[in-house]
């Protein structure tokens, strides 16, 4: 009877009912927009560079037999400029459908649309485990139909959608491992299974190979799961399982690191462009955004330097210049870092030819969602909602690298499912508070 009651409670809370209807609506909307708006029609400017940018170039090299190489114009040799997961996927599309052809563009954007729509299942699970069915319902529909939630999936050939998909699911898995939102008293049954730890490790390895910046959140996430394990005989077993997960994570990312060591004769863990990016955000001409005009993909002189020196030496040279400038201008560096923090949460860089009304609308929308998510997080912390502390760590750690290097609106995308959930929770709580006050005044 206990098992039956527990199953009934789970069904009542909706943990076992995935909103597949919303997923199918979201997928139809994305595919229809992408197809009819012809976002798959990539401009051939600069030898199709807009088709995936550096990742597209590397995918072309992989598909045509040059290996993981050539992130810019021409054949410039082996690279670790970007993490490999999305270029490998794009290379597979190129291999099957053709390099830089329209059908390949449609297929890779359709792939992103599928991932973006499937994120609704994770959004639903996070919301219903930590809050309630109403929050889950509204969050799922907002993610399905809100244009900003789908913008990268329908027109950007880059890793944002893949990274956000993996990160949202690893959050949902962490909640499962802590048994958040499930009935029953804490006990041995609440300990994560070996399969869950293995899945956790594989998901984090894929995240590291897609956007290694997010791995700052890996240690707090793993520790948070372990802190929910009951003490006693279960604890040593879970430590062993967590150690196994760490070994699996290391085993999954090790081949990429070994490849980099063999190619560059130096330790390059995930990406080799940190020095170049650091300089492009921190120098005497910097304004808080990435100085793309001095980037090798735009500046012919920088591309020639990159070609002559090799990627690793070029990145180290630019990084050394950035560090010297930072040491000589600590106040200016602090000012740029504060600007980038503001840009991350409250501003959207836009082209100079955009109408002011369009730019204003974009900024207001961006600022509104940020404020709603941040205030929702504060409310969840005050009310001690399950996993609110974990969400806080995500909000703190995911942007921190961008504050000091460079910033773009797309860097916030992995956090946007959480922002949507917490924003809905904020407004639902405000509605409930208003109803309670109205009822009390009426009763009085």
Secondary structure per residue as TSV (DSSP state, phi and psi in degrees):
chain	resnum	aa	ss	phi	psi
A	1	X	-	360.0	-37.7
A	2	X	H	-60.3	-43.2
A	3	X	H	-64.2	-38.7
A	4	X	H	-65.7	-43.4
A	5	X	H	-64.0	-39.9
A	6	X	H	-63.8	-42.4
A	7	X	H	-63.6	-39.5
A	8	X	H	-64.3	-40.2
A	9	X	H	-64.0	-40.6
A	10	X	H	-63.1	-41.9
A	11	X	H	-65.7	-38.5
A	12	X	H	-63.8	-39.0
A	13	X	H	-75.6	-12.7
A	14	X	T	86.8	9.6
A	15	X	T	-65.0	-23.6
A	16	X	T	-100.7	0.4
A	17	X	-	-111.7	99.7
A	18	X	-	-80.5	138.9
A	19	X	-	-81.6	68.0
A	20	X	H	-64.6	-28.4
A	21	X	H	-61.1	-40.9
A	22	X	H	-66.0	-38.0
A	23	X	H	-60.6	-46.4
A	24	X	H	-66.4	-38.2
A	25	X	H	-62.5	-46.3
A	26	X	H	-60.6	-44.0
A	27	X	H	-64.3	-42.6
A	28	X	H	-61.8	-43.0
A	29	X	H	-62.0	-44.6
A	30	X	H	-66.8	-47.5
A	31	X	H	-64.1	-41.1
A	32	X	H	-64.2	-46.0
A	33	X	H	-63.7	-48.5
A	34	X	H	-58.6	-39.6
A	35	X	H	-74.9	-48.6
A	36	X	H	-74.1	-33.7
A	37	X	T	-80.2	-4.9
A	38	X	T	57.0	37.4
A	39	X	T	-67.9	-16.5
A	40	X	T	-77.1	-8.2
A	41	X	-	-84.1	89.8
A	42	X	-	-79.9	136.7
A	43	X	-	-70.5	137.3
A	44	X	-	-80.4	8.1
A	45	X	H	-55.4	140.3
A	46	X	H	55.1	47.6
A	47	X	H	57.4	45.0
A	48	X	H	65.5	27.4
A	49	X	T	-63.3	-30.8
A	50	X	T	-65.7	-14.6
A	51	X	T	-82.7	76.3
A	52	X	T	93.2	-5.1
A	53	X	H	51.6	-133.7
A	54	X	H	-59.9	-37.2
A	55	X	H	-67.1	-36.4
A	56	X	H	-65.9	-41.1
A	57	X	H	-61.2	-45.1
A	58	X	H	-65.4	-40.8
A	59	X	H	-61.2	-39.4
A	60	X	H	-61.4	-44.3
A	61	X	H	-62.4	-41.4
A	62	X	H	-63.3	-42.7
A	63	X	H	-72.1	-23.8
A	64	X	T	-104.8	9.7
A	65	X	T	94.0	10.5
A	66	X	S	-95.0	-1.8
A	67	X	-	79.5	-168.9
A	68	X	S	-78.4	92.0
A	69	X	B	-158.2	175.9
A	70	X	-	60.4	63.5
A	71	X	-	-76.3	-11.2
A	72	X	S	-125.1	-157.3
A	73	X	S	-69.0	140.6
A	74	X	S	75.3	-170.3
A	75	X	-	-101.6	106.5
A	76	X	-	-109.2	2.4
A	77	X	-	97.5	-178.1
A	78	X	B	-58.3	152.7
A	79	X	-	-144.0	157.0
A	80	X	-	-137.2	32.6
A	81	X	S	-62.3	-36.7
A	82	X	S	-129.2	157.9
A	83	X	-	-66.2	153.1
A	84	X	H	-88.2	-14.5
A	85	X	H	-62.3	-52.4
A	86	X	H	-67.0	-42.0
A	87	X	H	-57.7	-36.4
A	88	X	H	-63.3	-43.8
A	89	X	H	-63.6	-45.7
A	90	X	H	-64.4	-36.9
A	91	X	H	-62.0	-37.7
A	92	X	H	-62.6	-40.7
A	93	X	H	-63.4	-45.0
A	94	X	H	-60.3	-40.5
A	95	X	H	-64.1	-37.6
A	96	X	H	-83.6	-43.6
A	97	X	H	-108.4	-14.0
A	98	X	-	117.6	151.7
A	99	X	T	-85.5	125.7
A	100	X	T	57.6	34.9
A	101	X	-	-106.4	162.1
A	102	X	H	-62.7	-39.8
A	103	X	H	-65.2	-33.6
A	104	X	H	-66.6	-39.9
A	105	X	H	-62.4	-43.8
A	106	X	H	-63.4	-42.4
A	107	X	H	-67.0	-41.7
A	108	X	H	-71.9	-34.7
A	109	X	H	-70.4	-36.3
A	110	X	H	-63.3	-38.4
A	111	X	H	-59.4	-45.5
A	112	X	H	-63.6	-38.7
A	113	X	H	-62.3	-39.3
A	114	X	H	-63.3	-47.0
A	115	X	H	-61.2	-43.8
A	116	X	H	-64.2	-37.9
A	117	X	H	-70.8	-38.9
A	118	X	H	-67.8	-19.4
A	119	X	H	-62.0	-21.2
A	120	X	H	-59.5	-37.2
A	121	X	H	-62.1	-40.8
A	122	X	H	-70.7	-40.4
A	123	X	H	-59.2	-45.6
A	124	X	H	-58.4	-47.5
A	125	X	H	-66.1	-43.0
A	126	X	H	-60.8	-46.1
A	127	X	H	-67.4	-41.3
A	128	X	H	-76.3	-27.7
A	129	X	H	-75.3	-38.1
A	130	X	H	-94.4	-22.6
A	131	X	S	-129.2	-102.1
A	132	X	-	-157.9	179.2
A	133	X	H	-66.5	-36.4
A	134	X	H	-63.1	-43.9
A	135	X	H	-61.7	-42.6
A	136	X	H	-62.9	-43.5
A	137	X	H	-62.7	-50.1
A	138	X	H	-67.5	-39.1
A	139	X	H	-62.2	-43.0
A	140	X	H	-63.5	-44.1
A	141	X	H	-69.7	-36.1
A	142	X	H	-62.8	-45.0
A	143	X	H	-65.1	-31.2
A	144	X	H	-70.8	-37.6
A	145	X	H	-117.4	-11.2
A	146	X	-	-73.8	121.6
A	147	X	H	-57.1	-38.7
A	148	X	H	-65.1	-27.0
A	149	X	H	-71.1	-26.5
A	150	X	H	-106.4	-1.0
A	151	X	H	-61.1	-38.4
A	152	X	H	-76.1	-31.8
A	153	X	H	-68.9	-34.0
A	154	X	H	-91.5	-8.6
A	155	X	H	-147.1	-8.9
A	156	X	-	-105.2	121.5
A	157	X	-	-92.1	87.5
A	158	X	S	-160.7	-175.3
A	159	X	S	-92.5	0.7
A	160	X	H	-56.9	-47.6
A	161	X	H	-65.7	-42.9
A	162	X	H	-61.7	-45.9
A	163	X	H	-63.4	-45.8
A	164	X	H	-63.0	-39.0
A	165	X	H	-59.7	-49.9
A	166	X	H	-64.3	-41.8
A	167	X	H	-67.9	-40.8
A	168	X	H	-64.0	-38.9
A	169	X	H	-71.6	-31.1
A	170	X	H	-70.3	-31.3
A	171	X	H	-65.8	-44.9
A	172	X	H	-60.8	-40.4
A	173	X	H	-64.5	-41.0
A	174	X	H	-59.8	-39.6
A	175	X	H	-65.1	-39.5
A	176	X	H	-61.9	-43.0
A	177	X	H	-66.3	-29.9
A	178	X	T	-88.0	-3.2
A	179	X	T	59.2	34.8
A	180	X	T	-66.2	131.7
A	181	X	T	81.1	7.0
A	182	X	-	-105.4	149.5
A	183	X	-	-74.9	166.5
A	184	X	S	108.1	154.5
A	185	X	-	-80.9	148.0
A	186	X	S	-58.4	140.1
A	187	X	S	-176.8	-163.9
A	188	X	G	-61.9	-30.4
A	189	X	G	-68.9	-14.9
A	190	X	G	-88.1	2.5
A	191	X	S	-76.8	137.7
A	192	X	-	-61.4	148.2
A	193	X	-	-84.4	165.5
A	194	X	H	-61.3	-41.0
A	195	X	H	-60.3	-39.9
A	196	X	H	-65.5	-41.4
A	197	X	H	-63.9	-39.7
A	198	X	H	-64.9	-44.4
A	199	X	H	-61.8	-41.0
A	200	X	H	-57.4	-45.4
A	201	X	H	-65.4	-43.6
A	202	X	H	-66.4	-42.9
A	203	X	H	-60.7	-43.0
A	204	X	H	-68.4	-32.9
A	205	X	H	-64.9	-41.3
A	206	X	H	-65.0	-39.0
A	207	X	H	-62.0	-44.0
A	208	X	H	-62.6	-33.7
A	209	X	H	-85.1	-5.7
A	210	X	H	-102.2	-52.2
A	211	X	-	-147.9	94.2
A	212	X	G	-63.9	-14.1
A	213	X	G	-57.7	-32.8
A	214	X	G	-71.8	-14.5
A	215	X	G	-67.9	-11.2
A	216	X	G	-57.3	-27.5
A	217	X	G	-85.7	-11.6
A	218	X	H	-60.9	-51.6
A	219	X	H	-59.2	-48.2
A	220	X	H	-60.6	-35.4
A	221	X	H	-65.4	-46.6
A	222	X	H	-64.8	-42.1
A	223	X	H	-64.5	-39.8
A	224	X	H	-60.1	-40.1
A	225	X	H	-65.0	-44.4
A	226	X	H	-64.8	-35.1
A	227	X	H	-65.7	-18.5
A	228	X	T	-88.8	-2.4
A	229	X	S	-80.6	130.6
A	230	X	-	-60.3	140.5
A	231	X	S	-72.9	159.3
A	232	X	S	123.3	-147.6
A	233	X	H	-66.4	-24.2
A	234	X	H	-73.8	-29.6
A	235	X	H	-59.1	-51.2
A	236	X	H	-60.5	-34.8
A	237	X	H	-64.1	-42.5
A	238	X	H	-68.1	-35.6
A	239	X	H	-61.0	-41.2
A	240	X	H	-64.3	-41.1
A	241	X	H	-66.7	-38.7
A	242	X	H	-65.0	-38.0
A	243	X	H	-64.2	-41.0
A	244	X	H	-60.5	-42.8
A	245	X	H	-60.8	-41.1
A	246	X	H	-62.9	-40.0
A	247	X	H	-65.8	-39.7
A	248	X	H	-65.9	-42.6
A	249	X	H	-57.5	-48.8
A	250	X	H	-61.6	-40.1
A	251	X	H	-65.6	-32.8
A	252	X	H	-73.2	-36.8
A	253	X	H	-92.0	-14.5
A	254	X	H	-60.1	-42.1
A	255	X	H	-56.8	-38.0
A	256	X	H	-66.7	-40.7
A	257	X	H	-66.9	-40.0
A	258	X	H	-63.9	-42.9
A	259	X	H	-57.5	-45.9
A	260	X	H	-63.3	-40.5
A	261	X	H	-64.3	-39.5
A	262	X	H	-70.3	-36.8
A	263	X	H	-78.5	-44.2
A	264	X	H	-101.3	-9.8
A	265	X	S	59.8	28.9
A	266	X	S	-146.7	162.6
A	267	X	-	-80.4	113.9
A	268	X	-	-125.4	99.2
A	269	X	S	-62.2	-53.8
A	270	X	S	-132.6	-49.0
A	271	X	-	-131.9	152.3
A	272	X	S	-113.0	15.3
A	273	X	-	-110.1	13.1
A	274	X	H	-59.8	-43.4
A	275	X	H	-61.1	-42.4
A	276	X	H	-64.4	-42.8
A	277	X	H	-66.1	-38.3
A	278	X	H	-61.7	-41.5
A	279	X	H	-67.7	-40.6
A	280	X	H	-67.5	-12.5
A	281	X	H	-108.8	-10.4
A	282	X	S	-140.7	96.5
A	283	X	S	-163.6	-177.9
A	284	X	T	-65.5	-21.2
A	285	X	T	-100.8	1.2
A	286	X	-	-71.2	148.8
A	287	X	-	-127.3	12.0
A	288	X	S	107.3	-18.9
A	289	X	S	-107.6	169.3
A	290	X	-	-72.1	129.1
A	291	X	-	-83.6	81.6
A	292	X	G	-65.7	-26.6
A	293	X	G	-66.0	-16.6
A	294	X	G	-105.1	13.4
A	295	X	S	-86.5	147.3
A	296	X	T	-57.3	-25.0
A	297	X	T	-77.3	-11.9
A	298	X	T	-116.0	-38.8
A	299	X	-	-94.6	120.1
A	300	X	H	-65.3	-35.1
A	301	X	H	-66.9	-41.8
A	302	X	H	-67.2	-36.6
A	303	X	H	-63.9	-39.4
A	304	X	H	-64.7	-41.2
A	305	X	H	-61.8	-44.5
A	306	X	H	-58.3	-43.3
A	307	X	H	-67.0	-41.0
A	308	X	H	-73.4	-43.8
A	309	X	H	-82.7	-26.3
A	310	X	-	89.7	155.1
A	311	X	H	-61.6	-46.9
A	312	X	H	-66.5	-45.9
A	313	X	H	-65.6	-39.5
A	314	X	H	-62.6	-46.3
A	315	X	H	-64.6	-40.0
A	316	X	H	-64.2	-39.6
A	317	X	H	-62.7	-45.5
A	318	X	H	-67.7	-38.3
A	319	X	H	-63.2	-39.8
A	320	X	H	-64.6	-38.5
A	321	X	H	-63.4	-41.8
A	322	X	H	-64.5	-42.6
A	323	X	H	-65.3	-39.4
A	324	X	H	-63.5	-40.9
A	325	X	H	-66.5	-40.6
A	326	X	H	-63.6	-42.9
A	327	X	H	-64.0	-34.0
A	328	X	H	-83.1	-18.0
A	329	X	-	-135.4	61.6
A	330	X	H	-63.3	-35.2
A	331	X	H	-66.9	-43.3
A	332	X	H	-65.2	-37.9
A	333	X	H	-63.7	-41.4
A	334	X	H	-62.7	-40.7
A	335	X	H	-62.9	-43.9
A	336	X	H	-64.0	-37.9
A	337	X	H	-66.1	-40.7
A	338	X	H	-64.9	-38.7
A	339	X	H	-61.5	-44.2
A	340	X	H	-64.3	-37.9
A	341	X	H	-61.1	-41.1
A	342	X	H	-64.9	-45.5
A	343	X	H	-60.2	-38.8
A	344	X	H	-60.7	-40.3
A	345	X	H	-100.1	-28.4
A	346	X	H	-132.2	8.7
A	347	X	-	-145.0	151.8
A	348	X	-	-124.7	107.9
A	349	X	-	-58.4	138.5
A	350	X	-	-139.7	162.1
A	351	X	-	-67.6	149.9
A	352	X	T	-66.0	-23.9
A	353	X	T	-85.8	2.1
A	354	X	S	-72.1	142.6
A	355	X	-	-66.5	147.4
A	356	X	H	-62.8	-32.9
A	357	X	H	-68.3	-35.3
A	358	X	H	-67.3	-45.6
A	359	X	H	-62.0	-41.1
A	360	X	H	-63.1	-44.3
A	361	X	H	-61.1	-43.0
A	362	X	H	-63.0	-44.2
A	363	X	H	-65.9	-43.1
A	364	X	H	-62.5	-41.0
A	365	X	H	-63.5	-44.3
A	366	X	H	-63.4	-44.6
A	367	X	H	-67.8	-39.7
A	368	X	H	-61.5	-46.5
A	369	X	H	-65.9	-39.1
A	370	X	H	-61.6	-48.1
A	371	X	H	-63.7	-41.5
A	372	X	H	-62.3	-43.5
A	373	X	H	-65.9	-42.6
A	374	X	H	-67.4	-44.2
A	375	X	H	-67.3	-35.3
A	376	X	H	-62.8	-38.8
A	377	X	H	-64.6	-44.0
A	378	X	H	-60.0	-43.1
A	379	X	H	-64.3	-42.1
A	380	X	H	-62.7	-38.1
A	381	X	H	-67.1	-42.9
A	382	X	H	-63.2	-38.2
A	383	X	T	-90.5	4.6
A	384	X	T	55.0	47.0
A	385	X	-	-68.8	148.8
A	386	X	T	-57.1	135.6
A	387	X	T	70.2	8.1
A	388	X	H	-60.4	-37.5
A	389	X	H	-64.6	-37.7
A	390	X	H	-64.5	-42.8
A	391	X	H	-62.9	-37.1
A	392	X	H	-59.8	-44.7
A	393	X	H	-60.8	-38.5
A	394	X	H	-63.2	-44.2
A	395	X	H	-66.2	-31.5
A	396	X	H	-79.5	-44.7
A	397	X	H	-87.7	-35.6
A	398	X	T	-62.2	-39.0
A	399	X	T	-85.8	-10.4
A	400	X	H	-61.7	-38.2
A	401	X	H	-62.8	-40.2
A	402	X	H	-67.4	-27.1
A	403	X	H	-59.4	-30.8
A	404	X	H	-105.7	-8.3
A	405	X	S	-118.0	-76.4
A	406	X	-	-154.2	165.5
A	407	X	-	-142.2	150.0
A	408	X	-	-155.7	155.8
A	409	X	G	-61.0	-32.1
A	410	X	G	-67.9	-20.6
A	411	X	G	-68.1	-19.1
A	412	X	G	-83.4	-9.7
A	413	X	H	-58.5	-40.1
A	414	X	H	-60.4	-25.1
A	415	X	H	-86.3	-13.3
A	416	X	H	-65.8	-33.1
A	417	X	H	-60.0	-41.8
A	418	X	H	-66.0	-39.4
A	419	X	H	-60.2	-41.6
A	420	X	H	-63.8	-45.5
A	421	X	H	-63.0	-47.6
A	422	X	H	-69.1	-33.1
A	423	X	H	-65.1	-42.8
A	424	X	H	-62.7	-42.8
A	425	X	H	-59.9	-41.5
A	426	X	H	-59.6	-49.4
A	427	X	H	-74.2	-31.7
A	428	X	H	-66.7	-39.3
A	429	X	H	-65.8	-39.0
A	430	X	H	-64.1	-39.3
A	431	X	H	-64.5	-42.9
A	432	X	H	-63.4	-42.1
A	433	X	H	-61.9	-41.6
A	434	X	H	-62.2	-42.6
A	435	X	H	-64.6	-39.5
A	436	X	H	-64.2	-44.6
A	437	X	H	-63.7	-41.0
A	438	X	H	-64.2	-41.1
A	439	X	H	-64.9	-41.3
A	440	X	H	-66.4	-40.2
A	441	X	H	-66.1	-39.8
A	442	X	H	-64.3	-42.5
A	443	X	H	-65.7	-36.8
A	444	X	-	-67.5	360.0
